[in-house]
Amino acid sequence: MTVAVENLTDRSGEVSRIHDVPFREHLPQPLYFRSAQMPKNAIYPRHSHPWGELVYSYSGVMEINLKDGHFLAPPQYAVWLPPDVEHQGLNRQAAVHCSLYVSLDLCGPLPQRTTALEVNPMLRTMLEYLREKEGTCPSNPAHLRFLQVVVDQFAEGQQVGSFLPSTTDPILGKVLQHLQDNPHDNRSLAELARLHDTSERTLIRRCKRDLGIPFAEWKQRLRVLKAMPMLEAGGSVQSIADQLGYGSASSFIAMFGRMIGKTPDGYRKSVLK
């Protein structure tokens, strides 16, 4: 197992550091579940391990950095990390997440590459149950059988890549970072292209090549991710709509519902219950 310790610092200079990961060389069981409540700006060391890991966020958004990619896990998705994949977990806002560790010999049915997996309502209920029962019977045969059913359900789930794809392209990257910093910006793609000394056609081509989704959808997904922690913190729908550049609360509610399948208040209730 490889481990390196890093810091995550926000613009105010606030730092939170996690010094270690739960296991270094061996899992206590072939399947092992744990959950954690993470403060704002928490970060795990960059590390790898010889077992697979399913990462799921009950609230907030977990980010997973790889050497060659970046994944985000809002509560509608889990991220699957195959054995020996070097990764780093972090969250920029407070989050509650869990990991289900899967020994190498049980990883066969799961994807061979890192990917996001959809979490259907049944799986979410199962993960909530595991969180409630955590620590009561980790080696109980019935508990291990339940964990195997959870793994089987993930193995049959739909692979969705990353909820918010990223790019290493310097031109497109500048535009996406600008929107990360200014999610309320309603300028068109052509206007953003001029702002960053490129052409709309170039950005369209690179969105298709690197993101796999249209620019407008990427921007909507970004706004969903920005809205989630504000909803969880108790912000009003109108205030959040204003901060994200929507002319009305109704247009924000409609977009959120299309992307997540729930209204903003419905999402808030589901993660805070």
C-alpha positions in Angstrom: 0.0 0.0 0.0 1.3 3.5 -0.8 0.4 6.5 1.3 1.2 10.2 1.1 -0.2 13.0 3.2 -1.4 16.2 1.7 -3.4 19.3 2.7 -6.5 20.9 1.3 -6.7 24.6 1.8 -9.7 26.8 0.8 -9.5 30.4 -0.1 -9.9 31.5 3.5 -6.9 29.5 4.5 -8.9 26.9 6.4 -7.2 23.5 6.4 -8.3 20.1 7.5 -6.0 17.0 7.3 -6.7 13.4 7.7 -3.5 11.7 8.7 -4.2 8.1 7.8 -6.5 5.6 6.1 -8.3 2.8 8.0 -6.3 -0.2 6.7 -2.8 -0.5 5.3 -2.1 -4.1 4.4 -5.1 -6.3 5.2 -8.9 -6.1 5.5 -10.3 -7.5 8.7 -13.0 -9.3 6.6 -13.4 -10.1 2.9 -16.1 -7.4 2.8 -15.9 -4.5 5.2 -18.2 -1.5 5.6 -17.5 1.8 7.4 -18.9 5.3 7.4 -17.4 8.7 8.4 -18.7 12.2 9.0 -16.3 14.6 7.3 -15.8 18.3 8.1 -15.4 20.9 5.4 -12.2 20.7 3.5 -11.3 17.2 4.7 -8.8 15.2 2.7 -7.6 11.6 2.8 -4.0 10.8 1.9 -3.2 9.8 -1.6 -3.0 6.0 -1.4 -3.7 2.6 -3.0 -4.6 -0.8 -1.6 -4.9 -4.3 -2.9 -8.7 -4.4 -2.5 -11.5 -2.6 -4.2 -13.5 0.2 -2.7 -17.1 1.5 -3.3 -17.4 5.1 -2.1 -20.8 6.6 -1.4 -21.9 10.0 0.0 -25.0 10.1 2.1 -24.9 13.9 2.0 -22.5 16.4 0.5 -20.2 15.5 -2.4 -17.2 13.3 -2.2 -14.4 13.9 -4.8 -12.0 11.3 -5.9 -8.7 12.3 -7.5 -6.8 9.8 -9.6 -3.5 10.2 -11.5 -5.4 10.6 -14.7 -8.9 11.6 -13.7 -11.4 13.2 -11.3 -14.7 11.8 -10.1 -17.5 13.3 -8.1 -20.0 11.3 -6.0 -23.2 13.2 -5.1 -25.9 11.1 -3.3 -27.2 9.6 -6.6 -23.9 7.9 -7.4 -21.2 5.8 -5.9 -17.6 5.6 -7.2 -16.0 2.2 -7.7 -12.2 2.0 -7.3 -10.7 -1.3 -8.4 -7.7 -2.8 -6.5 -4.3 -1.0 -6.7 -5.8 2.3 -8.1 -4.0 5.2 -6.5 -6.6 7.8 -5.3 -7.3 10.6 -3.0 -10.6 11.4 -1.4 -11.7 14.9 -0.4 -14.8 17.0 0.2 -14.9 20.8 0.0 -18.1 21.0 2.2 -19.1 18.8 5.1 -20.2 15.4 4.1 -21.2 12.0 5.4 -19.8 9.1 3.3 -19.2 5.4 3.5 -16.7 2.9 2.0 -17.4 -0.7 1.3 -14.1 -2.5 0.9 -14.1 -5.6 -1.4 -11.3 -8.2 -1.3 -9.5 -8.9 -4.5 -11.1 -12.4 -4.9 -14.6 -10.9 -4.8 -14.0 -8.0 -7.3 -14.6 -10.1 -10.4 -18.2 -9.0 -11.2 -17.4 -5.3 -10.6 -16.0 -3.0 -13.4 -12.4 -3.3 -14.3 -11.9 0.5 -14.3 -12.8 3.3 -12.0 -16.3 4.6 -12.7 -19.4 6.1 -11.1 -22.3 3.8 -10.6 -26.0 4.8 -10.2 -27.5 4.2 -6.7 -31.1 3.2 -7.0 -33.6 3.7 -4.1 -33.2 0.1 -3.0 -29.4 0.4 -2.8 -29.7 3.7 -0.9 -32.0 2.0 1.6 -29.5 -0.9 2.0 -26.6 1.6 2.6 -28.7 3.5 5.1 -29.3 0.3 7.0 -25.6 -0.5 7.0 -24.8 2.9 8.4 -27.4 2.4 11.2 -26.1 -1.0 12.1 -22.4 -0.2 11.7 -20.1 -1.9 14.3 -22.7 -4.2 15.7 -21.7 -7.4 13.9 -18.9 -6.9 11.3 -18.0 -10.6 11.2 -21.5 -12.1 11.5 -22.2 -14.4 8.6 -25.6 -12.8 8.0 -23.9 -9.4 7.8 -21.3 -10.6 5.3 -24.1 -12.1 3.2 -25.9 -8.8 3.2 -22.7 -7.0 2.1 -22.4 -9.5 -0.7 -25.9 -8.7 -1.9 -25.0 -5.0 -1.9 -21.9 -5.8 -4.0 -24.0 -7.8 -6.4 -26.4 -4.9 -6.8 -23.6 -2.5 -7.6 -22.2 -5.0 -10.1 -25.5 -4.9 -12.0 -25.8 -1.1 -11.8 -25.4 1.3 -14.6 -22.0 2.8 -15.1 -22.1 6.6 -15.6 -18.5 7.7 -15.8 -18.3 10.8 -13.6 -21.3 13.0 -12.8 -19.2 16.1 -13.6 -16.5 15.1 -16.2 -13.2 17.0 -16.1 -10.5 17.8 -18.7 -6.7 18.2 -18.9 -7.1 20.5 -21.9 -5.7 23.9 -21.0 -8.1 25.9 -23.1 -11.3 24.1 -22.1 -10.0 23.8 -18.5 -9.8 27.6 -18.1 -13.4 27.9 -19.1 -14.6 25.2 -16.8 -12.6 26.6 -13.9 -14.1 30.0 -14.6 -17.5 28.5 -14.2 -16.5 26.6 -11.1 -15.5 29.9 -9.5 -18.5 31.8 -11.0 -21.4 29.4 -11.3 -23.8 32.3 -11.7 -22.2 33.4 -15.0 -24.9 33.3 -17.7 -22.7 34.2 -20.6 -23.1 32.0 -23.7 -20.4 29.6 -24.9 -19.5 32.1 -27.6 -19.1 34.9 -25.1 -17.0 32.6 -22.8 -14.8 31.6 -25.8 -14.1 35.3 -26.5 -13.3 35.9 -22.9 -10.7 33.1 -23.0 -9.3 34.0 -26.4 -10.6 30.9 -28.3 -13.5 30.1 -30.5 -16.9 28.6 -29.8 -16.2 25.9 -32.4 -13.0 24.9 -30.5 -14.9 24.6 -27.2 -17.7 22.6 -28.7 -15.2 20.1 -30.2 -13.3 19.8 -26.9 -16.4 19.4 -24.8 -17.5 16.5 -27.0 -14.0 14.9 -26.9 -13.2 15.3 -23.2 -16.6 15.6 -21.4 -18.8 13.4 -23.5 -21.8 15.7 -22.8 -22.8 19.1 -24.2 -21.5 22.3 -22.5 -25.0 23.3 -21.4 -25.5 20.0 -19.6 -22.1 20.2 -17.9 -23.0 23.7 -16.6 -26.3 22.4 -15.2 -24.6 19.5 -13.5 -22.1 22.0 -12.0 -24.9 24.1 -10.6 -26.6 21.0 -9.1 -23.4 20.2 -7.3 -23.0 23.8 -6.1 -26.7 23.8 -4.9 -26.5 20.6 -2.9 -24.4 21.9 0.1 -26.4 25.1 0.1 -29.7 23.1 0.4 -28.2 20.9 3.1 -27.2 24.0 5.0 -30.8 25.3 5.0 -30.6 27.9 2.3 -33.9 29.0 0.7 -34.6 27.8 -2.8 -35.0 31.4 -4.0 -31.6 32.5 -2.5 -29.8 29.5 -4.1 -31.5 30.2 -7.4 -30.3 33.8 -7.2 -26.7 32.8 -6.3 -26.6 30.4 -9.3 -27.7 32.9 -11.8 -31.4 31.8 -12.3 -34.0 34.5 -13.1 -36.6 32.7 -11.0 -36.8 30.0 -8.4 -39.2 28.0 -10.7 -36.5 27.7 -13.5 -34.0 26.5 -10.9 -36.5 24.0 -9.5 -37.2 22.7 -13.0 -33.5 22.2 -13.8 -32.8 20.5 -10.5 -35.7 18.2 -11.0 -34.6 17.2 -14.5 -31.1 16.5 -13.4 -31.7 14.7 -10.0 -35.3 13.5 -10.3 -36.3 15.4 -7.1 -37.2 19.0 -6.3 -34.6 20.9 -4.3 -36.7 20.6 -1.2 -37.2 16.9 -1.9 -33.5 16.4 -2.2 -32.9 18.3 1.1 -35.4 16.1 2.9 -33.9 12.9 1.5 -30.3 13.7 2.8 -31.3 15.2 6.1 -33.9 12.6 7.2 
